[in-house]
């Protein structure tokens, strides 16, 4: 019998009020059950929010640098446990061990960055227009933060929400994705061990409808931070809007790489392979469109198809494997249906296009790296996020035409250009409609201390990561101190 795991509420590990659990299985080998996780509901959310609200009374008064010391300890414990967390993350999520180590490292970096930021929550002191009067600002926490996370970065995304939220003095209720509960459970255990007071972080496992929606609609959650799909993001924004809650949304992408005739093609090839097929294409920043200038189009496609066919699929714990499985059967069906759509739209299928089922792959959700050529912008595979190892390639003549193709998208998360020409690189930085632009590097590879997010349907204007995430998890308070000993009237006593 697989181990039964519990919710973490008010510093206690507790059973779900439903008395029900669900199975979490390894997508590379579905015979392996990682564990049984609570199928919680609104009652559990209510308890968790109540615990977070209670803990907030004390936590908001803890000096930020003291919160930062706990963050430092969390970072140290993550370092100690990095390999163990990475291995279990590969078991529950499927991506290769190299990447799950990277995912864990991002949580470590975010913890240490948070420890530093705890001493740097700067707020301007501004001259008052009246004599004997001070005016200054403060950053204050918001209260209880409701966090909802996806499965593709099981430790990095929860960490980049939880850590700045608690450094800022908020308390937290997190609902991890149903496919990757184990990693968040392990993070919670580390946070407990690091000495985080009870109730500062609470974890409620379960579905979007039974746990996610009640968390969004709970009157005592002051901010919702969500990373996931556009449709769910819009639903959350609508529901939270009725309560006038602050909402930070990090949503999908349809990221493009543009390769100019003058590019270093070997470098571009490595970047495109890593961007398109790393994490089996299941990154919000994955390269899913490739735009190649006509002079190198045929040559680059040959190089690309040859390399894509040679990628090794398998269990991500095997260090020689390049590409792990998709997260679940639903994702295999989605990817395959897009392949059928691409074929019916007239795109040219050059490789892949089917599940991989040879030998040991038979027991997992594997899909062959897929490349479509001659894709035009009116095709659905050019426009819609597939979230799998499917790359659509299109040809362009001039920089302007390529940039227009790149910008022909409802999304705007990441983008990249390969060129040796500084002028093209600078124009890309200025003209690409995206939150992130890389020059001579793939669309993936964000660093934790820089703002992360996108334009258009990719979000609602916030940037998590970097210093900007502290804007999300704090409010501004303005304080006026009049020490003149008399009534001073702004705009009246000092008027001309
Ligand atoms: P998803 O939207 O299906 O689910 C995300 C989370 O929301 C899960 O925890 C899910 O249980 C929960 N949820 C589902 N319905 C809900 C509802 N109605 N109310 C509240 N919560 C609900 O996304 P996913 O399949 O887990 O992740 C893939 C998506 O996430 C892709 O679109 C990808 O681009 C996006 N993503 C974006 C970023 C980014 O930073 N921009 C990062 C990673 C993933």
Boltz pocket constraint, residues with backbone or C-beta under 6 A from the ligand:
constraints:
  - pocket:
      binder: B
      contacts: [[A, 148], [A, 149], [A, 150], [A, 151], [A, 152], [A, 153], [A, 175], [A, 176], [A, 177], [A, 178], [A, 206], [A, 207], [A, 208], [A, 209], [A, 212], [A, 213], [A, 216], [A, 227], [A, 228], [A, 229], [A, 230], [A, 232], [A, 233], [A, 235], [A, 236], [A, 250], [A, 251], [A, 252], [A, 253], [A, 283], [A, 284], [A, 385], [A, 387], [A, 413], [A, 453], [A, 458]]
      max_distance: 6.0
